[in-house]
Amino acid sequence: MPPFLLLAALSFWGWQSGFFLVGAIMGVVLESARFTSARWNLDDNDFNRIFSFCAVLTVAVAGYAFSTNEAGGGLINGNPAAIHSSLLTAARFLRWLPMTTFAFITAQLFNGRPSVPLTAVSLVLRWRRRRGDPTFKGHYLDISFPYFMLCLFSAAFHTNAGAQSFFWGECALIAWALWTPRSRRFGIFTWFAALAMVIGLGFVGEFGINQAERAIQNFNAFWMTRFFGQRTDPLQSMTSMGQIGKLKLSAKIVIWLKPKNVGQAPAYLREASYRIYGARNQTWYAGGSHNDFENVSPEPDNTSWVLVPGKTDADWVNIACYLNDRSPDGDPQGVLPLPSGCSRLENLPAISSVISLQKNRNGTVLAIGSGLMMFDARYGPGATLDPPPDASLTNRFDLTVPTNEVPALNQVIAEMDLTNADYTQKLRAVKKIFFQKFTYSVWQKEDGKPAADATPLTHFLLASHSGHCEYFATATVLLLRKLGIPARYAVGYFVHETSGSGFIVRERDAHAWCLVWNAATKTWEDFDTTPPSWVATESGRTAALEWLVDLRSWLSFQFEKFRWRQAHLQQYIFGALVPVMVVLLYYIIFRRHRNQNDGAQKQRAQEKIPRPGLDSEFYLLERQLAARGVARQPSEPLSDWLARALADPALANSRTPLRELLRLHYNYRFDPRGLSRQERETLAREANICLDTLARMERSQPRASGLR
């Protein structure tokens, strides 16, 4: 490493990153190792601990940086503003890398041996060494240049104001770093020409990247990050009625509930309700548009939202759910699954979790905000979000029945014998006929239709008597309307599965039921005619490895809480890592001194044991031949050096014995079996003979003309 290059690199990094004073101080500390004789005596285990300390510190800084990201996990959720914020957070973390790894490079420069063990920077090699693999034992490397490159890499994550200071500063530092180890085979002009060509290509590449960045910004990359999850459209709900085959929903957990009182959760979580049934395409419509939604403003505390003014409910349940759709601006959006009679949302911050909250006249609450919503929902009997049925004779959607479904409905009603029946009797009769004569099934056969033009609902009522919840809910709504009772089609989830002190809701718990208008209490009430066996039927489809699905859902939930800043981990992350770093520092500072005496004793014991082959007489021959003008180059093998030395014609008669001596020397020096007693005597005797021969040649002819 050229002198003062690390100081220049760290100062450049500090200048670009806004930490100039910090970078300059760090550079001075590292360069001071050239001017002081103070050194540590760190062994391999010390470097392992220092590297682990730097790794833990880097992870802690990364966790803190991303947990304090104001926009949540923008890199994954696709929100352009959140993506921008997350990219800035990632750049800030990468900008800090020279600081988090500073301890490691300092330990190397102030160590007695200015290098680090290869096993310290590789967990795999460290593990192999612990298993007894000696392959990489004693292998060391200098990390000065890697740290230099890390400084340049981190300096690249600076605020780009359109200036070229970073590019030209980087070029100057790289040229400085390459000057010392440049190849001597080429002249300086050639070297500068190659460097200029590389810099030119880099400048063109930088310009091209900037142009590509501008082009990419003109595209909407949202489609690449959008998740394809189950979504509820507040304006329409296309049913699966009439489809042949098995209706399949996964066991993925989509909602978590923690009720106020353990074991007392709301039975239904409604997402939306619909008033108009399209018999031709088996689709329910809300009978409105997005313009029907009105904004809900937060209370002064910015965490509470009133949905039904004037209503006070004592029961509450904490709900955690995902928003699986997107707003036109790319923000997470979705309808909230709320318990029946929900009047108020609490602990839902307007600043960090909600961009907007809207409700429509069908009792649907549409939220735009973070991808994971966690809030307390207060609920109870009485008034709901839904207004009364339309009283207008021209717009009575809650009593409208498609004409092509009327014959089948009339036939079913005739079987119930509801002459002079009141509201309660009609509801009881409708539920009774479905419970007694119909069965729940997720499998629909293709044959058995009563007529070629029969609708799926007619086939269900008059022929199959079997279907899933969408059949029961649709038939119930239309039957009640035919009986003069306003009704609506509702979709959401049925809550029944406990998990610890709370409840979980899976995708397969998605449900459809009926909302019926109680004229006496002036409220909408849940009315479900799907046979209760449907819960057992769906649960019976549980896979043997469902626990893996639950584990994946739980891990995803924990990640989403951290990603959307619902876990509040940023205030604990350093507190949890501080003990780990304290323990590592203890091992680095104190444990090393405890073992220092033992290590010194072992080193002295090893020094007393002579390394094999160092007393070989061949080294005397090497010095004698070097004195003749054939010096051995650094790292040059003895065999190559001897071949150059024997090129001297004066040594023609000594070539055979010298080559044989080299063979004996190699065996003596490197063969674990060493030399036999006779071979060792031969090596000493023949080497002395050659030395005498070289001495006589030196006296008669001081230096051969062919040697240079």
Buried (B, 14 or more C-beta within 10 A) or exposed (E): BBEBBBBBBBBBBBBBBEBBEBBBBBBBBBBEBEEEEEEEEBBBBBBBBBBBBBBBBBBBBBBBBBBEBBBBBBBBBBBBEBBEBBBBBBBBBBBBBBBBBBBBBBBBBBBEEBBBBBBBBBEEBBEBBEEEEEEBEEEBBEBBBEBBBBBBBBBBBBEEEEEEEBBEBBBEBBBBBBEEEBEEEEEEEEBEEBBEEBBEEBBEEEEEEEEEEEEEEEEEEBEEBBBEEEBBBBBBBEBBBBEEEEBEBBBBBBBBBBBEEEEEBBBBBBBBBBBBBEBEEBBBBBBBEEEBBEEBEBEEEEBBBBBBEEBEBEBBBBBBBBBBBBBEEBBBBBBBBBBBBBBBBBBBBBEBBBBBBBBBBBBBBBBBBBBBBBBBBBBBEBBBBBEEBBEEEEEBBBBBBBEBBEEBBEEBBEEBEBEEBEBEEBBEBBBEBBBEEBBBBBEBEEEEBEEEEBBBBBBBBBBBBBBBBBBBBBBBBBBBBBBEBBBBBBBBBBBBBEBEEBBBBBBBBBBBBBBBBBEEEEBBBBBBBBBEEBBEBBBEEEEEEEEEBBEEBBEBBEBBBBBBBBBEBBEEBEEEBEEBBEBBBEBBEEEBEEEEEEEEEEEEEEEEEEEBBEEBBBBBBBEBBEEBEBBBEEEEEBEEBBEBBBBBEBBEEBBEBBEEBBEBBBBBBEEEEEBEEEBBEBBBEBBEEBBEBBEEBBEEEEBBEEBE
